Amino acid sequence: MTRLDTIVAAATPPGRGGVGIVRVSGPKAPELAAVLLGELPPARQATFASFRDAQQQPIDAGLALFFPAPHSYTGEHVLELHGHGGPLVMESLIERTLELGARRAQPGEFTQRAFLNDKLDLAQAEAIADLIDAGSRAAARAAMRSLQGEFSAMVRGLTEAVIELRTYVEAAIDFPEEEIDFLADRELSERFRSVRAHFAAVLESARVGRLLREGMTVVIAGRPNAGKSSLLNRLAGYDAAIVTPIPGTTRDVLRERIHLDGMPLHVLDTAGLRTAGDIVEEEGIRRAQAAMERADRVLFVIDAVADPQGLAVQEERARLPAGVPLTLVFNKCDLAAGLSAPPGDDGPPRLMISALTGAGLTELRAHLERCMGYQSVDGGAISARARHLESLARARTHTAEAGRLLEERRAGELVAEELRLAQQALNEITGEFTSEDLLGRIFAGFCIGK
């Protein structure tokens, strides 16, 4: 894709620094280099030069790098000027390039041009921003995997599997006179099962990557005076919430951002769940329920002295969102000597802690790290965003619906349409694959004339 305009921007953060970089991309980059430097530097070689203004007076002196198209980050001619990192110097260099015909780049426009020129796909482009914004080493490693194309390869693998299913089904539709009922083929059902398993694996890796990037949202819920605010204070490391023996002290949702071994965690303290005493507390409980609906996990805090069997969670089950994982936290273990968390019978995990003394907090933090996928980071987590998860989930839903239509109705056209929608959802992640490619795959993948 050819663009006629040339863009310029500082590639280093604002402020004072030892080195500052001005980046230029576009067809006028060689011409700008010749005027600014006196000559065009050799390709991909750092060249010391004086950067000159319109009166041929030096603005600065430093290194110049020229990357001819298409072998550059954006796929266009790129010029980089590495000078001293003062704000006035950087702005003077930018203003000089503007005089010579460039324009100021929009946010993300260099990476946008790299995508438009097929230097990287959408998932990789987003991984660049994730790498820059990474708040932990684990998140940085995950972003680097995505930037190197691991997530894109996963998505392409899923897309290939969906395309194979679609071509198989559409071949059966286009050639109904064949004696073999392709839609009743057991192999086709096996392929659907295999694709569903593939979706589950990619979604899990993307889910962990999203948590690494954005952080896990944990809502602390439970009955009044169970120790919810005390637990928030203990996790935050300071008195973020007011703690009193008066039930209903917490009326609104309190939010704190903390780190577990460098991994971001958003902790929300909520109003105690009970029959509201007034309109303010009623609104607090409503907000608590809304926060739980959006959470990645709910920590349901139970007073281990007053409720050693954890009956509160059963009584409040109707208020707890069904689709959000739950952990039962039995608090005040320092007052319940010898008491242990009752067996869960394959229910939610159960932990014993004391928010007052800090007992059990190490186990709670380890539990939250496991929930975030911390133990599996080195196993292949990739940087992912909410939109990636939404597209993957939508593609999986369409594929599952295609499988249902195949088994129940043998409705080839409907199956093919659901698979087309699944492919379109996957396409939104990377921006790859077009409908024209499908025709070539049908003829190349099957021996139609036999």
Buried (B, 14 or more C-beta within 10 A) or exposed (E): EEBEEBBBBBBBEEEEBEEBBBBBBBBBBBBBBEBBBEEBBEEEEBBEBBBBBEEEEEBBEBBBBBBBBEEBBBBBBBBBBBBBBBEEBBBBBBEBBEEBBBBEBEEEBBBBBBBBBEBBBBBBBBBBBBBEEBBBEBBBBBBBBBBEBBBBBBBBEBBBBBBBBBBBBBBBEEEEEEEEEBBEEEEBBEBBEEBBEBBEEBBEBBBBBBBBBBBBBBBBBBBBBBBBBBBBBBBBEEEBBEBEEEBBBBBEBBEBEBEBEBBBBBBBBBBBBBEBEEEEBBBBBEBBBBBBBEBBBBBBBBBBBBBBEBEBBEEBEEEBBEEBEBBBBBBBBBBBEEBEBBEEEEEBBBBBBBBBEEBBBEEBBBBBBEBBBBEEBEEBBBBBBEEBBEBBBBBBBBBBBBBBBBBEEEBBEBBBBBBBBBBBBBBBBBBBBEEEEBEEBBEEEBEEEE
